[in-house]
Amino acid sequence: MTDAKADQDDLDPELWIEVPLTFPAGHLAGPDDWADEVARQAAVPGGVQADLIRAGARAIASHPGNGAHRRYWYYPLAGHALAVVQQYRLARTPALENVLVDLLAEVPSPSTDPVVTELAPRSAERLVRVARLARGDDEEPLPRVYGVVRVARVEGDHIDIFEVIDDQLPWVGQMLEHLDVLAGAATQQANATALSQPSEVTT
């Protein structure tokens, strides 16, 4: 699939589930209601037990949004992964663009040097990916190593930053091939929503 085609696609429901940032959300009163609905829709005969899906969904829905614009659950293998991608939407300014790479690379713990890759620059947009590995709490018997990936999409008057931090490195690695597609689709959804609603851009 090409980048241009991927940008036109909706979010793949087999890979991503949008997670409410606040409750009530529509007819759902709280995280338990949302988790029940996800489990009911996702559970299939012979697949992962609904209880496992429900527990994962509730854990994710209960996680604070931390100022995110939107949040997505990466959902391969019928709910085994608990990786969450947070989308942050910022106003595009020259000053912000000047520090964009530093912003993406910042991780509040010791880590390896970041690897920054410019991905297929086009006239109106840019993709920058920064991947870092950070050790967990040194007091733990076996300190965890976290995969941290941030993708920034620069388009029009906005910068959308997509962030995933997960202590299961295989999930992070598996997610990378889908993360750029999510960035394109989610940015287009956010742009469409902004045209019909008051701006939610933060500075």
Phi and psi in degrees as a GROMACS rama.xvg file:
@    title "Ramachandran Plot"
@    xaxis  label "Phi"
@    yaxis  label "Psi"
@TYPE xy
-80.0179  163.214  THR-2
-61.2103  -41.5127  ASP-3
-61.5956  -43.6615  ALA-4
-67.3188  -40.6829  LYS-5
-61.5534  -37.3153  ALA-6
-63.7394  -24.1401  ASP-7
-87.8978  -14.0268  GLN-8
-81.4679  149.11  ASP-9
-73.4492  168.532  ASP-10
-61.0885  135.148  LEU-11
-72.3704  113.588  ASP-12
-67.2927  -13.6803  PRO-13
-81.3121  -12.5475  GLU-14
-118.027  -32.7738  LEU-15
-129.852  138.848  TRP-16
-126.594  124.593  ILE-17
-73.925  134.124  GLU-18
-107.075  128.31  VAL-19
-59.0137  138.919  PRO-20
-85.4059  -27.5373  LEU-21
-138.637  157.409  THR-22
-128.189  151.094  PHE-23
-66.6088  151.951  PRO-24
-129.512  103.811  ALA-25
62.7639  -126.053  GLY-26
-88.2217  3.32135  HIS-27
-96.6933  121.532  LEU-28
-77.2017  -32.0668  ALA-29
-163.33  -178.087  GLY-30
-55.994  -35.5903  PRO-31
-63.0454  -42.1238  ASP-32
-64.5191  -42.2469  ASP-33
-65.3548  -42.5966  TRP-34
-62.4473  -40.5014  ALA-35
-61.3979  -42.0539  ASP-36
-67.8984  -42.187  GLU-37
-61.5755  -44.9371  VAL-38
-63.1982  -39.6319  ALA-39
-65.9581  -39.4271  ARG-40
-79.0822  -30.2263  GLN-41
-92.2236  -29.0172  ALA-42
-66.1127  133.964  ALA-43
-129.788  150.453  VAL-44
-55.7765  130.991  PRO-45
80.7844  -2.21231  GLY-46
-95.2138  -160.444  GLY-47
-64.9313  142.097  VAL-48
-61.0365  144.115  GLN-49
-60.2498  -32.6375  ALA-50
-62.5865  -37.9631  ASP-51
-67.0736  -43.4279  LEU-52
-63.5564  -44.4836  ILE-53
-61.5698  -43.3495  ARG-54
-63.6447  -42.4605  ALA-55
-65.1846  -42.7154  GLY-56
-63.6862  -40.8152  ALA-57
-67.2513  -40.0661  ARG-58
-60.9033  -39.8231  ALA-59
-72.6466  -42.387  ILE-60
-66.3252  -25.9596  ALA-61
-83.8251  -10.4038  SER-62
-72.0888  134.667  HIS-63
-63.3596  145.938  PRO-64
-73.6796  -24.9019  GLY-65
52.4364  42.8732  ASN-66
78.9203  10.6851  GLY-67
-69.0376  151.828  ALA-68
-80.3072  -43.1973  HIS-69
-148.371  165.938  ARG-70
-141.215  141.779  ARG-71
-133.038  140.64  TYR-72
-97.5833  123.927  TRP-73
-81.5625  119.048  TYR-74
-126.805  53.0853  TYR-75
-81.4025  165.334  PRO-76
53.573  40.4942  LEU-77
53.5446  47.0595  ALA-78
93.8219  6.18322  GLY-79
-70.5346  -27.5765  HIS-80
-92.7089  142.775  ALA-81
-113.919  24.3462  LEU-82
-74.8344  135.717  ALA-83
-123.185  136.324  VAL-84
-108.379  124.864  VAL-85
-101.018  134.475  GLN-86
-106.147  126.613  GLN-87
-115.984  131.713  TYR-88
-112.305  123.703  ARG-89
-124.044  151.836  LEU-90
-70.8265  138.555  ALA-91
-85.0131  121.31  ARG-92
-134.977  155.245  THR-93
-56.1464  -40.951  PRO-94
-63.1981  -40.598  ALA-95
-66.8024  -40.2321  LEU-96
-63.0592  -34.2046  GLU-97
-65.5108  -27.5584  ASN-98
-110.758  13.57  VAL-99
-60.211  -47.6729  LEU-100
-63.608  -42.125  VAL-101
-62.2868  -40.47  ASP-102
-61.8024  -43.569  LEU-103
-68.7902  -32.1107  LEU-104
-83.1159  -12.8838  ALA-105
-70.6271  124.412  GLU-106
-133.989  125.861  VAL-107
-79.1687  46.3073  PRO-108
-164.484  160.16  SER-109
-57.5753  140.691  PRO-110
-158.204  173.97  SER-111
-74.9241  167.937  THR-112
-65.3612  142.219  ASP-113
-71.5527  153.794  PRO-114
-112.455  116.971  VAL-115
-108.542  128.663  VAL-116
-127.537  125.693  THR-117
-84.8883  123.18  GLU-118
-108.848  113.826  LEU-119
41.4518  65.0169  ALA-120
-62.4459  137.926  PRO-121
-128.07  177.345  ARG-122
-61.3412  -36.5798  SER-123
-115.481  4.98529  ALA-124
-153.823  160.964  GLU-125
-142.591  147.05  ARG-126
-121.904  126.826  LEU-127
-126.164  128.061  VAL-128
-118.885  131.488  ARG-129
-123.298  122.731  VAL-130
-118.187  132.219  ALA-131
-137.691  153.6  ARG-132
-114.38  128.119  LEU-133
-125.551  136.617  ALA-134
-74.8723  150.425  ARG-135
-83.2342  -156.274  GLY-136
-63.3672  122.868  ASP-137
-67.012  -14.7714  ASP-138
-80.123  -13.1704  GLU-139
-70.3046  145.072  GLU-140
-55.4113  -40.9992  PRO-141
-127.051  91.1495  LEU-142
-53.0953  135.485  PRO-143
-79.1594  153.66  ARG-144
-114.18  122.054  VAL-145
-101.348  139.408  TYR-146
-92.2254  127.627  GLY-147
-122.776  121.354  VAL-148
-129.836  131.918  VAL-149
-128.364  130.603  ARG-150
-117.239  131.047  VAL-151
-114.336  133.092  ALA-152
-117.016  119.567  ARG-153
-104.967  119.603  VAL-154
-154.608  128.175  GLU-155
60.6781  -130.018  GLY-156
-93.8042  6.77699  ASP-157
-127.54  156.315  HIS-158
-122.06  122.267  ILE-159
-104.531  124.589  ASP-160
-110.723  128.184  ILE-161
-112.95  125.025  PHE-162
-126.399  135.079  GLU-163
-132.928  131.626  VAL-164
-128.26  123.253  ILE-165
-147.998  142.346  ASP-166
-89.4366  3.28259  ASP-167
-104.534  92.0376  GLN-168
-57.0427  -36.3479  LEU-169
-58.6689  -36.0419  PRO-170
-65.7428  -42.2  TRP-171
-61.7031  -44.9085  VAL-172
-62.7414  -40.8511  GLY-173
-67.2761  -32.3925  GLN-174
-72.6292  -26.1835  MET-175
-55.1886  -41.093  LEU-176
-67.3742  -19.4248  GLU-177
-101.331  -15.0643  HIS-178
-69.0485  -38.3394  LEU-179
-66.0079  -35.7349  ASP-180
-66.2489  -42.6798  VAL-181
-57.8375  -43.9431  LEU-182
-58.4288  -42.6088  ALA-183
-66.6527  -47.5975  GLY-184
-67.6082  -43.5118  ALA-185
-68.2043  -35.6934  ALA-186
-64.34  -42.0544  THR-187
-64.6838  -39.4865  GLN-188
-62.7207  -43.3133  GLN-189
-64.0096  -39.1777  ALA-190
-64.2673  -42.1716  ASN-191
-64.3868  -40.5584  ALA-192
-65.024  -39.3526  THR-193
-64.2433  -28.147  ALA-194
-71.5685  -23.9382  LEU-195
-107.39  -3.99303  SER-196
-135.556  162.259  GLN-197
-58.3922  146.06  PRO-198
-60.7544  138.875  SER-199
-107.994  15.3229  GLU-200
-65.9681  136.514  VAL-201
-109.117  159.507  THR-202
